[in-house]
Amino acid sequence: MKKIFTLLFLFCSFISFSQSTTLVISQVYGAGGNSGALYTADYVELHNVSGTSQSLSGLSVQYASSAATGAWTGVYALPAATIPAGGYYLVQMSTAGTVGSPIPTPDAVAAPAIAMSGTSGRVAIVTGTTAATDGPAGLIDLV
């Protein structure tokens, strides 16, 4: 009986969980430059988990605090760049502060800068550049 419930649970998990097969958010760092920070700037790292190159044209990285409702407060339209299969793309989200080590040279710098919380928040890769609301349309990945 235990095996049946375990198999049923696994089956339901596969059906209900939809993971991106192209681009994912592999790392997020907030509170860059703040007192005690490891790095001078906030960043989001994207990773192409597919076997083919992925274009960033028409996509955006978006940020909202964990308590925010309505439209997300930070939207950065990604440039017309391509991430090769298995590759990474580093986006500096905030301006560099004075505390911490510099991040590696970013592939892009968000303009306008988007300061992210060091304790909680939401980051998404979204198709389009319109500020998302809860349950954003065109969601590719969410952390």
N, CA, C and O of each residue as an XYZ file, in Angstrom:
572
protein
N       0.824     -1.188      0.000
C       0.000      0.000      0.000
C       0.874      1.260      0.000
O       0.571      2.233     -0.690
N       1.963      1.231      0.783
C       2.863      2.371      0.853
C       3.464      2.667     -0.516
O       3.625      3.831     -0.884
N       3.795      1.622     -1.272
C       4.369      1.793     -2.606
C       3.368      2.442     -3.553
O       3.743      3.267     -4.387
N       2.108      2.076     -3.428
C       1.073      2.648     -4.285
C       0.946      4.148     -4.029
O       0.878      4.929     -4.978
N       0.911      4.564     -2.752
C       0.810      5.983     -2.424
C       2.048      6.745     -2.886
O       1.945      7.874     -3.365
N       3.209      6.127     -2.742
C       4.444      6.768     -3.193
C       4.408      6.975     -4.700
O       4.737      8.062     -5.177
N       4.018      5.962     -5.455
C       3.919      6.085     -6.904
C       2.867      7.111     -7.314
O       3.079      7.887     -8.245
N       1.735      7.113     -6.617
C       0.685      8.088     -6.902
C       1.183      9.504     -6.647
O       0.921     10.408     -7.441
N       1.898      9.701     -5.547
C       2.458     11.014     -5.225
C       3.437     11.472     -6.315
O       3.378     12.616     -6.766
N       4.335     10.574     -6.734
C       5.307     10.922     -7.776
C       4.613     11.256     -9.089
O       4.991     12.209     -9.771
N       3.603     10.478     -9.442
C       2.863     10.725    -10.667
C       2.186     12.098    -10.622
O       2.268     12.864    -11.582
N       1.527     12.403     -9.523
C       0.861     13.709     -9.372
C       1.871     14.848     -9.393
O       1.579     15.917     -9.929
N       3.040     14.642     -8.827
C       4.079     15.667     -8.822
C       4.538     15.976    -10.235
O       4.734     17.142    -10.578
N       4.712     14.957    -11.059
C       5.146     15.171    -12.433
C       4.096     15.927    -13.237
O       4.438     16.762    -14.074
N       2.838     15.646    -12.992
C       1.768     16.303    -13.724
C       1.628     17.753    -13.289
O       1.419     18.624    -14.135
N       1.735     18.037    -12.009
C       1.465     19.383    -11.513
C       2.662     20.317    -11.599
O       2.484     21.533    -11.520
N       3.870     19.799    -11.757
C       5.056     20.636    -11.766
C       5.533     20.823    -13.187
O       5.873     19.853    -13.865
N       5.560     22.053    -13.641
C       6.006     22.358    -14.988
C       7.270     23.183    -14.904
O       7.228     24.357    -14.534
N       8.382     22.583    -15.241
C       9.663     23.276    -15.183
C      10.057     23.698    -16.586
O       9.797     22.984    -17.555
N      10.688     24.868    -16.692
C      11.156     25.347    -17.978
C      12.169     24.371    -18.564
O      13.004     23.818    -17.849
N      12.084     24.174    -19.850
C      13.039     23.313    -20.546
C      14.001     24.138    -21.392
O      14.774     23.587    -22.175
N      13.953     25.474    -21.232
C      14.831     26.354    -22.001
C      15.672     27.218    -21.070
O      16.849     26.929    -20.853
N      15.087     28.264    -20.524
C      15.815     29.188    -19.658
C      15.335     29.070    -18.217
O      14.138     28.944    -17.961
N      16.277     29.111    -17.280
C      15.942     29.107    -15.860
C      16.778     30.169    -15.148
O      17.813     30.607    -15.652
N      16.313     30.566    -13.983
C      17.087     31.453    -13.115
C      17.958     30.550    -12.260
O      17.450     29.780    -11.445
N      19.268     30.642    -12.444
C      20.159     29.738    -11.707
C      20.669     30.348    -10.409
O      20.972     29.619     -9.465
N      20.771     31.683    -10.345
C      21.221     32.339     -9.114
C      20.558     33.701     -8.988
O      20.283     34.372     -9.983
N      20.307     34.095     -7.744
C      19.785     35.426     -7.426
C      20.540     35.921     -6.208
O      20.731     35.174     -5.248
N      20.973     37.177     -6.237
C      21.634     37.770     -5.075
C      21.066     39.161     -4.871
O      21.106     39.991     -5.779
N      20.534     39.423     -3.673
C      19.985     40.734     -3.334
C      20.791     41.395     -2.237
O      21.614     40.748     -1.590
N      20.562     42.667     -2.026
C      21.209     43.484     -0.979
C      22.678     43.738     -1.255
O      23.455     43.961     -0.327
N      23.067     43.706     -2.520
C      24.449     44.014     -2.875
C      24.854     45.397     -2.395
O      24.098     46.359     -2.531
N      26.059     45.487     -1.831
C      26.573     46.764     -1.365
C      26.105     47.165      0.021
O      26.630     48.122      0.590
N      25.127     46.457      0.581
C      24.638     46.781      1.927
C      25.644     46.328      2.978
O      26.565     45.574      2.665
N      25.482     46.766      4.186
C      26.356     46.367      5.283
C      26.406     44.853      5.394
O      25.364     44.206      5.496
N      27.597     44.282      5.375
C      27.779     42.845      5.491
C      27.589     42.082      4.187
O      27.608     40.851      4.195
N      27.407     42.774      3.071
C      27.166     42.104      1.788
C      28.413     41.394      1.275
O      29.536     41.848      1.493
N      28.200     40.278      0.592
C      29.297     39.567     -0.054
C      29.698     40.243     -1.359
O      30.873     40.239     -1.727
N      28.723     40.824     -2.061
C      28.967     41.450     -3.356
C      28.493     42.890     -3.360
O      27.643     43.278     -2.558
N      29.044     43.677     -4.265
C      28.722     45.097     -4.323
C      27.418     45.390     -5.055
O      26.898     46.501     -4.952
N      26.876     44.420     -5.793
C      25.662     44.660     -6.582
C      24.735     43.449     -6.523
O      25.176     42.321     -6.303
N      23.448     43.704     -6.723
C      22.458     42.640     -6.863
C      22.603     42.057     -8.264
O      22.969     42.760     -9.205
N      22.311     40.752     -8.392
C      22.376     40.160     -9.722
C      21.402     39.004     -9.865
O      20.920     38.440     -8.883
N      21.128     38.668    -11.124
C      20.347     37.497    -11.496
C      21.144     36.791    -12.584
O      21.576     37.416    -13.553
N      21.337     35.482    -12.419
C      22.035     34.707    -13.430
C      21.038     33.786    -14.118
O      20.316     33.035    -13.463
N      21.006     33.850    -15.441
C      20.140     32.996    -16.244
C      20.964     31.837    -16.788
O      22.160     31.982    -17.042
N      20.322     30.695    -16.965
C      21.002     29.499    -17.478
C      20.143     28.854    -18.555
O      18.945     28.645    -18.368
N      20.768     28.543    -19.684
C      20.084     27.841    -20.767
C      20.251     26.346    -20.528
O      21.343     25.805    -20.700
N      19.185     25.686    -20.139
C      19.243     24.251    -19.838
C      18.915     23.390    -21.051
O      18.889     22.163    -20.954
N      18.666     24.025    -22.187
C      18.306     23.266    -23.384
C      19.552     22.902    -24.199
O      20.667     23.313    -23.878
N      19.336     22.140    -25.234
C      20.423     21.712    -26.104
C      20.631     22.629    -27.293
O      21.462     22.342    -28.155
N      19.880     23.742    -27.356
C      20.026     24.698    -28.454
C      20.151     26.112    -27.891
O      19.758     26.369    -26.753
N      20.697     27.023    -28.688
C      20.813     28.423    -28.277
C      19.429     29.017    -28.042
O      18.465     28.647    -28.712
N      19.337     29.944    -27.082
C      18.065     30.592    -26.757
C      18.219     32.105    -26.854
O      19.137     32.682    -26.271
N      17.323     32.737    -27.589
C      17.332     34.187    -27.744
C      16.653     34.851    -26.542
O      15.683     34.328    -25.993
N      17.175     35.994    -26.152
C      16.573     36.776    -25.070
C      15.670     37.885    -25.607
O      15.038     38.596    -24.826
N      15.605     38.036    -26.908
C      14.773     39.076    -27.526
C      13.320     38.915    -27.104
O      12.752     37.827    -27.188
N      12.732     40.011    -26.652
C      11.331     40.005    -26.247
C      11.074     39.487    -24.852
O       9.921     39.369    -24.437
N      12.151     39.167    -24.104
C      12.002     38.674    -22.732
C      12.410     39.747    -21.737
O      13.099     40.705    -22.088
N      11.980     39.577    -20.494
C      12.396     40.496    -19.427
C      12.656     39.722    -18.144
O      12.125     38.634    -17.923
N      13.501     40.330    -17.302
C      13.691     39.857    -15.931
C      12.886     40.822    -15.074
O      13.020     42.039    -15.206
N      12.046     40.276    -14.192
C      11.190     41.124    -13.364
C      11.365     40.784    -11.890
O      11.648     39.643    -11.523
N      11.186     41.816    -11.048
C      11.367     41.674     -9.599
C      10.176     42.281     -8.871
O       9.628     43.303     -9.283
N       9.792     41.630     -7.781
C       8.786     42.175     -6.860
C       9.143     41.743     -5.453
O       9.658     40.644     -5.245
N       8.873     42.601     -4.490
C       9.092     42.207     -3.100
C       8.116     41.092     -2.759
O       7.104     40.920     -3.439
N       8.410     40.345     -1.724
C       7.553     39.212     -1.371
C       6.169     39.655     -0.901
O       5.209     38.891     -1.004
N       6.057     40.866     -0.393
C       4.774     41.346      0.126
C       3.978     42.149     -0.898
O       2.820     42.487     -0.653
N       4.588     42.459     -2.046
C       3.925     43.315     -3.031
C       2.722     42.625     -3.654
O       2.712     41.410     -3.848
N       1.722     43.414     -3.957
C       0.567     42.931     -4.708
C       0.434     43.817     -5.936
O       0.943     44.938     -5.957
N      -0.239     43.322     -6.944
C      -0.384     44.107     -8.168
C       0.841     43.977     -9.045
O       1.541     42.965     -9.007
N       1.098     45.011     -9.838
C       2.201     44.984    -10.803
C       3.556     44.896    -10.106
O       3.776     45.518     -9.066
N       4.453     44.120    -10.691
C       5.805     43.977    -10.152
C       6.538     45.297    -10.337
O       6.295     46.013    -11.308
N       7.431     45.621     -9.413
C       8.049     46.944     -9.371
C       9.288     47.092    -10.231
O       9.637     48.215    -10.596
N       9.962     46.018    -10.568
C      11.174     46.114    -11.369
C      11.064     45.308    -12.644
O      10.819     44.102    -12.602
N      11.243     45.970    -13.785
C      11.185     45.291    -15.073
C      12.408     45.694    -15.879
O      12.651     46.882    -16.089
N      13.174     44.721    -16.328
C      14.315     44.977    -17.192
C      14.143     44.184    -18.479
O      14.165     42.953    -18.469
N      13.971     44.902    -19.589
C      13.855     44.259    -20.899
C      15.239     43.761    -21.306
O      16.171     44.552    -21.454
N      15.367     42.463    -21.485
C      16.656     41.885    -21.846
C      17.053     42.303    -23.259
O      16.194     42.475    -24.123
N      18.354     42.466    -23.492
C      18.812     42.877    -24.819
C      18.690     41.739    -25.830
O      18.437     40.590    -25.466
N      18.873     42.079    -27.093
C      18.836     41.081    -28.165
C      20.140     40.297    -28.125
O      21.067     40.568    -28.888
N      20.195     39.337    -27.239
C      21.383     38.493    -27.071
C      20.938     37.043    -27.125
O      19.747     36.743    -27.051
N      21.900     36.156    -27.253
C      21.620     34.726    -27.305
C      22.479     34.009    -26.278
O      23.669     34.296    -26.143
N      21.874     33.077    -25.556
C      22.626     32.244    -24.617
C      22.839     30.893    -25.296
O      21.872     30.227    -25.667
N      24.106     30.482    -25.461
C      24.344     29.186    -26.105
C      23.826     28.029    -25.244
O      23.575     28.193    -24.050
N      23.674     26.882    -25.860
C      23.225     25.685    -25.133
C      24.128     25.455    -23.928
O      25.350     25.402    -24.064
N      23.523     25.318    -22.744
C      24.284     25.094    -21.515
C      24.955     26.333    -20.964
O      25.650     26.253    -19.951
N      24.767     27.477    -21.601
C      25.446     28.710    -21.201
C      24.733     29.489    -20.117
O      23.599     29.184    -19.748
N      25.423     30.503    -19.613
C      24.922     31.372    -18.548
C      24.931     32.817    -19.025
O      25.656     33.176    -19.952
N      24.103     33.646    -18.368
C      24.005     35.065    -18.709
C      23.800     35.831    -17.413
O      22.797     35.631    -16.727
N      24.743     36.709    -17.067
C      24.713     37.440    -15.795
C      24.151     38.842    -16.000
O      24.646     39.606    -16.829
N      23.111     39.169    -15.237
C      22.482     40.488    -15.295
C      22.712     41.186    -13.961
O      22.248     40.714    -12.922
N      23.429     42.312    -13.986
C      23.599     43.139    -12.785
C      22.321     43.940    -12.632
O      21.945     44.691    -13.532
N      21.650     43.786    -11.497
C      20.354     44.422    -11.306
C      20.434     45.802    -10.656
O      19.631     46.681    -10.971
N      21.394     46.001     -9.751
C      21.488     47.283     -9.047
C      22.819     47.949     -9.348
O      23.730     47.332     -9.900
N      22.914     49.216     -8.978
C      24.199     49.898     -9.098
C      25.128     49.351     -8.025
O      24.678     48.910     -6.967
N      26.405     49.382     -8.299
C      27.382     48.824     -7.362
C      27.519     49.711     -6.133
O      27.660     50.929     -6.240
N      27.474     49.082     -4.969
C      27.698     49.783     -3.709
C      29.171     49.712     -3.337
O      30.013     49.363     -4.164
N      29.475     50.045     -2.094
C      30.873     50.077     -1.661
C      31.265     48.869     -0.818
O      32.452     48.647     -0.582
N      30.294     48.087     -0.361
C      30.596     46.955      0.515
C      30.560     45.664     -0.295
O      29.639     45.449     -1.083
N      31.549     44.813     -0.107
C      31.595     43.518     -0.767
C      32.550     43.501     -1.940
O      33.177     44.506     -2.274
N      32.644     42.342     -2.554
C      33.497     42.148     -3.728
C      32.692     42.427     -4.989
O      31.479     42.215     -5.011
N      33.357     42.901     -6.036
C      32.625     43.106     -7.288
C      32.171     41.769     -7.873
O      32.838     40.747     -7.708
N      31.038     41.792     -8.551
C      30.592     40.591     -9.237
C      31.437     40.434    -10.512
O      32.041     41.404    -10.971
N      31.483     39.231    -11.083
C      32.180     39.094    -12.367
C      31.560     40.054    -13.390
O      30.426     40.498    -13.211
N      32.279     40.368    -14.435
C      31.776     41.290    -15.453
C      30.426     40.789    -15.969
O      30.333     39.692    -16.518
N      29.374     41.607    -15.787
C      28.040     41.155    -16.207
C      27.891     41.200    -17.721
O      28.578     41.955    -18.409
N      26.981     40.374    -18.223
C      26.640     40.400    -19.644
C      25.720     41.577    -19.955
O      25.703     42.078    -21.080
N      24.955     42.015    -18.955
C      24.044     43.151    -19.100
C      23.875     43.826    -17.750
O      24.025     43.197    -16.703
N      23.563     45.111    -17.788
C      23.293     45.892    -16.575
C      21.889     46.468    -16.702
O      21.593     47.189    -17.655
N      21.026     46.149    -15.742
C      19.644     46.616    -15.783
C      19.588     48.134    -15.757
O      20.253     48.790    -14.955
N      18.772     48.676    -16.661
C      18.539     50.115    -16.700
C      17.043     50.316    -16.888
O      16.496     49.914    -17.914
N      16.378     50.921    -15.932
C      16.928     51.464    -14.682
C      17.334     50.340    -13.732
O      16.867     49.205    -13.830
N      18.220     50.704    -12.813
C      18.700     49.743    -11.813
C      17.524     49.250    -10.970
O      16.574     49.990    -10.714
N      17.603     47.988    -10.544
C      16.545     47.388     -9.731
C      17.182     46.865     -8.447
O      17.879     45.850     -8.465
N      16.944     47.554     -7.341
C      17.471     47.119     -6.046
C      16.586     45.999     -5.510
O      15.368     46.151     -5.413
N      17.205     44.878     -5.163
C      16.467     43.720     -4.682
C      16.710     43.523     -3.187
O      17.780     43.855     -2.677
N      15.730     42.991     -2.502
C      15.841     42.707     -1.076
C      16.873     41.607     -0.840
O      17.044     40.707     -1.662
N      17.547     41.699      0.285
C      18.504     40.670      0.658
C      17.881     39.526      1.428
O      18.558     38.541      1.722
N      16.597     39.634      1.764
C      15.963     38.594      2.575
C      14.807     37.887      1.889
O      14.581     36.704      2.144
N      14.071     38.573      1.029
C      12.943     37.934      0.362
C      12.560     38.722     -0.879
O      12.891     39.900     -1.009
N      11.874     38.073     -1.767
C      11.441     38.716     -3.000
C      11.146     37.665     -4.046
O      11.311     36.468     -3.813
N      10.703     38.133     -5.214
C      10.384     37.243     -6.324
C      11.080     37.745     -7.583
O      11.087     38.946     -7.854
N      11.656     36.845     -8.338
C      12.310     37.171     -9.601
C      11.755     36.224    -10.650
O      11.592     35.031    -10.391
N      11.461     36.754    -11.842
C      10.902     35.937    -12.912
C      11.533     36.284    -14.252
O      11.963     37.414    -14.481
N      11.580     35.285    -15.133
C      11.856     35.514    -16.547
C      10.494     35.445    -17.214
O       9.758     34.473    -17.044
N      10.160     36.489    -17.980
C       8.827     36.608    -18.544
C       8.924     36.927    -20.036
O       9.799     37.680    -20.462
N       8.023     36.352    -20.817
C       7.897     36.744    -22.218
C       7.195     38.086    -22.243
O       6.094     38.215    -21.707
N       7.804     39.080    -22.847
C       7.248     40.426    -22.906
C       7.902     41.328    -21.880
O       8.693     40.882    -21.048
N       7.558     42.612    -21.952
C       8.172     43.605    -21.069
C       7.150     44.390    -20.255
O       7.486     45.407    -19.647
N       5.914     43.924    -20.242
C       4.882     44.558    -19.424
C       5.024     44.039    -18.003
O       5.185     42.838    -17.789
N       4.966     44.947    -17.029
C       5.093     44.549    -15.624
C       4.072     43.469    -15.292
O       2.874     43.628    -15.523
N       4.574     42.376    -14.749
C       3.724     41.241    -14.397
C       2.857     41.573    -13.197
O       3.174     42.465    -12.410
N       1.778     40.855    -13.072
C       0.971     40.883    -11.860
C       1.082     39.493    -11.270
O       1.737     38.630    -11.854
N       0.459     39.255    -10.129
C       0.531     37.920     -9.554
C       0.092     36.901    -10.582
O      -0.933     37.076    -11.241
N       0.861     35.841    -10.721
C       0.582     34.831    -11.744
C       0.855     35.393    -13.133
O      -0.029     35.378    -13.990
N       2.101     35.902    -13.373
C       2.378     36.596    -14.626
C       2.135     35.728    -15.861
O       2.480     34.547    -15.892
N       1.531     36.348    -16.874
C       1.355     35.659    -18.158
C       2.719     35.565    -18.828
O       3.554     36.454    -18.660
N       2.945     34.521    -19.568
C       4.206     34.370    -20.270
C       5.358     33.998    -19.355
O       6.521     34.216    -19.695
N       5.045     33.445    -18.213
C       6.090     33.075    -17.238
C       6.950     31.951    -17.776
O       6.437     30.916    -18.202
N       8.271     32.155    -17.756
C       9.213     31.126    -18.176
C       9.823     30.448    -16.948
O       9.917     29.222    -16.896
N      10.239     31.252    -15.955
C      10.765     30.699    -14.703
C      10.531     31.714    -13.588
O      10.454     32.918    -13.831
N      10.421     31.209    -12.369
C      10.131     32.046    -11.203
C      10.898     31.541    -10.004
O      10.923     30.342     -9.728
N      11.527     32.463     -9.288
C      12.208     32.131     -8.031
C      11.614     33.035     -6.971
O      12.010     32.966     -5.808
